[in-house]
Amino acid sequence: MSKEKIILTSPEIAALWSHYIQFSATTCFYKHFLHHMVDEDIQLLVERTLSFETKKMQEIAAILEEETFPIPHGFTDQDIQLETPRLFSDLFALSFVYRVGQLHVPTLATNLTKVARTDVFQFFLNCQQEATQLYKDAIDLMLKKGIYDRPPKMPYPTKVEYISPEEHFLGSWFGEKRPLHAMELSEIFFAIERNCIGILLMMGLLQVTSDVELKQYFLKGKKLSEKQVEVLNKVLKDEEQIGNIPVSIEVTDSTVPPFSEKLMAFLVTTTTSTGLYLMSYALSMTMRKDLNAKYIALIAEIAEFGLEGFQLLIKRGWMEKPPQPINRKNLYR
């Protein structure tokens, strides 16, 4: 007796579809980096990352073809110009691989909890394992190159304690506040770190963009990232912690665009969506009222900026429509 074919569920379709497009975008950046790469250690890591994402795109395409499901257009070599001057340094390329790894590892792990079909589950399991190894290798190489900023340290507690009502652990809007706990410190540090990388990315894209509307959008994004760094660094400094300071040495003075406007706008909008999710997660880990208020205000600004990006993509005809079920209401008419 023949087995009935198990079709893809909506979470499986969503995971495969979105990862194909994301991989197609980041591979364009790796190709630009490699065309100008000098550092052999970083070159090897970027080559491995490019090979990993290219292979996974092929595997996704094979699964979708088997289902007679349309393969997304995503991004191709038409979206990059390899003969343009270098825009980012080798160290930025390493930071980019590290940052992409920070996004891939938790996203792939989350997808593992949403898929069930054997081949799709195995695909995301393999993806997650390989992406985790690449992320670890990126951290190791950043440590070797001296560009990995270690998060704040703290003395170990000497015993287990419980929160007492007298402590006012949630704090007040004004006046003296308790020190930040480990989870709060961690989320503040990584929010600053990812926005520092975002500032450098925006600087590069601003230099090579001639489109007035895109330039205004990227400038707004740069200012938003700078604001997040400023607000959260002040929180650290108020806690007698050393803040992070973004540097600009990883961006060259080139004004020739190596990427299509569609690719640049997509990358900014996508990373903004991820930033919104991560800032919301940071809010959920926070137990101090004043810090909650800062996060809520920043989340509102990030959401507004992200919405503007999606509207821009749609207006330009650059945004692929995500897979949707049948609209039954239209059939009822």
C-alpha positions in Angstrom: 0.0 0.0 0.0 1.5 3.4 -0.9 2.0 6.1 1.7 0.0 9.2 1.5 2.2 12.2 0.8 2.6 14.5 3.7 2.3 18.1 2.5 4.2 21.0 4.1 2.4 22.8 6.9 2.2 26.6 7.1 5.1 26.9 9.6 7.3 24.7 7.4 6.5 26.8 4.4 7.1 30.0 6.3 10.5 28.8 7.6 11.8 27.5 4.3 10.5 30.5 2.3 11.9 33.2 4.7 15.3 31.5 5.1 15.7 31.1 1.3 15.2 34.9 0.8 17.4 35.8 3.8 20.3 33.5 2.6 20.0 34.9 -0.9 20.5 38.4 0.5 23.4 37.8 2.9 25.3 35.7 0.2 25.5 38.8 -1.9 27.3 40.6 0.9 29.8 37.7 1.3 30.6 37.8 -2.4 31.4 41.5 -2.2 33.6 40.9 0.9 35.5 38.1 -0.7 36.2 40.0 -3.9 38.3 42.5 -1.9 39.4 40.2 1.0 43.0 40.4 2.1 43.0 38.7 5.5 43.4 34.9 4.9 41.8 33.9 8.2 38.7 36.0 7.7 38.6 34.9 4.0 38.3 31.3 5.0 35.5 31.9 7.4 33.5 34.0 4.9 34.0 31.4 2.2 32.7 28.7 4.6 29.7 30.8 5.5 29.0 31.5 1.8 29.3 27.8 1.0 26.9 26.9 3.9 24.2 29.4 2.9 24.5 28.6 -0.8 24.1 24.9 -0.1 21.1 25.4 2.1 19.4 27.5 -0.5 19.9 24.6 -3.0 18.4 22.2 -0.4 15.4 24.5 0.2 14.9 24.8 -3.6 14.9 21.0 -3.9 12.3 20.6 -1.2 10.1 23.3 -2.8 10.5 21.8 -6.3 9.4 18.4 -5.0 6.3 20.1 -3.7 5.8 22.0 -7.0 6.0 25.1 -4.8 7.3 28.3 -6.5 10.9 29.1 -5.5 11.2 32.7 -4.2 13.1 35.1 -6.4 15.1 36.5 -3.5 18.4 38.1 -4.6 21.0 37.0 -7.2 24.3 38.1 -8.7 22.3 40.8 -10.5 22.0 42.6 -7.1 25.8 43.0 -6.7 28.6 44.7 -8.7 31.8 42.9 -7.8 34.0 45.3 -9.8 33.1 48.3 -7.6 35.6 49.5 -5.0 35.7 48.0 -1.5 33.1 49.5 0.8 33.8 47.6 4.0 37.0 46.3 5.6 37.9 42.7 6.3 37.1 43.3 10.0 33.6 44.5 9.2 33.1 41.4 7.1 34.1 39.3 10.2 31.6 41.4 12.3 28.9 40.8 9.7 29.4 37.0 9.8 29.2 37.2 13.6 26.1 39.3 13.5 24.4 37.1 11.0 25.2 34.1 13.2 23.6 35.9 16.1 20.4 36.0 14.1 20.6 32.5 12.5 21.3 30.4 15.6 18.2 31.4 17.6 15.9 31.6 14.6 16.9 28.2 13.3 16.4 26.8 16.8 12.9 28.3 17.0 12.0 26.9 13.6 13.0 23.4 14.9 10.1 23.7 17.4 7.7 24.6 14.7 8.4 21.9 12.0 7.6 18.2 12.1 8.0 16.6 8.6 11.1 14.4 8.8 13.0 15.9 5.9 12.2 19.5 7.0 13.1 18.8 10.6 16.4 17.2 9.6 17.2 20.2 7.3 16.7 22.7 10.1 18.6 20.5 12.6 21.6 20.4 10.2 21.3 24.1 9.6 21.3 24.9 13.2 24.3 22.7 14.0 26.3 24.2 11.1 25.3 27.8 11.8 26.2 27.3 15.5 29.7 26.1 14.5 30.2 29.1 12.2 29.1 31.4 14.9 31.6 29.9 17.4 34.3 30.2 14.8 33.4 33.9 14.2 33.7 34.6 18.0 37.0 32.7 18.2 38.4 34.7 15.2 37.2 38.0 16.7 39.0 37.2 19.9 42.1 36.4 17.9 41.9 39.7 16.0 41.2 41.6 19.2 37.8 43.0 18.1 35.4 41.0 20.4 34.0 43.2 23.2 33.4 41.1 26.2 30.1 41.8 28.1 30.2 43.3 31.6 31.5 41.1 34.4 30.2 40.9 37.9 31.3 39.3 41.2 29.8 35.8 41.9 27.1 35.7 44.6 28.2 33.8 47.8 24.7 32.3 48.4 21.2 31.9 47.0 18.9 34.7 48.0 15.2 35.6 47.5 13.7 39.0 46.8 12.2 40.6 49.9 9.3 43.1 49.7 11.5 45.7 51.4 14.0 45.7 48.5 11.7 47.5 46.0 13.2 45.2 43.4 11.0 46.6 40.6 12.3 50.1 41.5 10.7 53.4 41.1 10.4 55.9 38.2 12.7 58.3 40.0 15.3 58.3 42.8 17.7 55.6 43.8 17.5 52.3 42.0 18.8 48.8 42.6 21.8 47.7 40.5 21.0 45.9 37.2 20.8 42.2 37.5 22.7 39.8 35.2 20.0 39.4 32.6 19.4 43.1 32.3 23.1 43.8 31.9 23.4 41.2 29.2 20.5 42.5 27.1 21.8 46.1 27.3 25.3 45.1 26.2 24.1 43.1 23.2 21.6 45.8 22.2 24.4 48.3 22.1 26.7 45.9 20.2 24.2 45.1 17.4 23.4 48.8 17.0 27.1 49.7 16.8 27.4 47.2 13.9 24.2 48.7 12.5 25.6 52.2 12.5 28.6 51.0 10.5 26.3 49.3 8.0 24.2 52.5 7.6 27.3 54.6 7.1 28.4 52.5 4.2 24.9 52.3 2.6 24.5 56.1 3.0 27.7 56.7 1.2 26.8 54.7 -1.9 23.1 55.6 -2.1 22.1 58.3 -4.6 18.3 57.7 -4.3 17.0 60.6 -2.1 14.2 58.6 -0.5 16.5 55.7 0.4 19.2 58.1 1.7 16.7 59.7 4.0 15.5 56.3 5.2 19.0 55.1 5.9 19.9 58.3 7.7 16.9 57.9 9.9 18.0 54.4 10.7 21.5 55.5 11.5 20.2 58.2 13.9 17.8 55.6 15.5 20.8 53.2 16.1 22.8 56.1 17.5 20.0 57.0 19.9 19.7 53.4 21.2 23.5 53.3 21.8 23.3 56.7 23.6 20.3 55.8 25.8 21.6 52.3 26.8 25.2 53.5 27.3 23.9 56.1 29.7 22.2 53.4 31.6 25.5 51.5 31.9 27.4 54.6 32.9 24.8 55.4 35.6 25.5 51.9 36.9 29.3 52.6 36.9 29.7 50.2 34.0 31.9 51.0 31.0 29.8 51.7 27.9 30.5 50.7 24.3 31.6 53.2 21.7 31.1 52.5 18.0 34.0 53.1 15.6 34.0 54.0 11.9 37.3 52.5 10.7 35.5 49.5 9.1 33.9 51.7 6.3 35.9 53.0 3.4 35.4 56.3 1.5 33.9 54.6 -1.6 30.7 56.2 -3.0 30.1 53.6 -5.7 27.2 51.2 -4.9 28.2 47.5 -4.9 24.6 46.4 -4.1 21.2 47.1 -5.7 18.9 49.5 -4.0 16.4 46.7 -3.5 19.0 44.6 -1.6 20.1 47.5 0.6 16.5 48.4 1.5 15.6 44.8 2.2 18.6 44.2 4.5 17.9 47.3 6.6 14.2 46.5 6.9 14.8 42.8 7.8 17.4 43.7 10.4 15.0 46.2 11.9 12.4 43.5 12.3 14.9 41.4 14.1 16.0 44.3 16.2 12.3 44.9 17.2 12.0 41.2 18.3 15.2 41.3 20.3 14.4 44.6 22.0 11.0 43.2 23.0 12.8 40.1 24.4 15.0 42.5 26.4 11.9 44.2 27.7 10.6 40.8 28.9 13.8 40.2 30.9 13.7 43.6 32.6 12.4 44.0 36.1 13.1 47.7 36.7 10.4 50.3 35.9 12.7 53.0 34.5 14.4 50.5 32.2 11.0 49.2 31.1 10.0 52.7 30.1 13.2 53.2 28.0 12.6 49.9 26.2 9.0 50.7 25.5 9.9 54.1 24.0 12.6 52.6 21.8 10.4 49.7 20.7 7.8 52.2 19.4 10.4 54.0 17.4 11.9 50.8 16.0 8.4 49.6 15.0 7.6 52.9 13.2 10.9 52.8 11.3 10.3 49.1 10.3 6.9 49.9 9.1 8.2 52.7 7.0 10.7 50.3 5.5 8.1 47.8 4.5 5.9 50.5 3.0 9.0 51.6 0.9 9.6 48.1 -0.3 6.0 47.6 -1.3 5.8 51.0 -3.0 8.9 50.2 -5.1 7.6 46.7 -6.0 10.5 45.1 -4.2 8.7 43.0 -1.7 7.8 39.4 -2.5 4.4 38.4 -1.2 4.6 35.7 1.6 2.8 32.5 0.9 -0.9 32.8 1.8 -3.8 30.4 2.2 -6.9 30.6 0.0 -9.1 33.7 0.8 -12.3 31.9 1.5 -14.2 35.2 1.9 -13.5 36.0 -1.8 -14.9 32.6 -2.8 -18.0 33.2 -0.7 -18.9 36.3 -2.7 
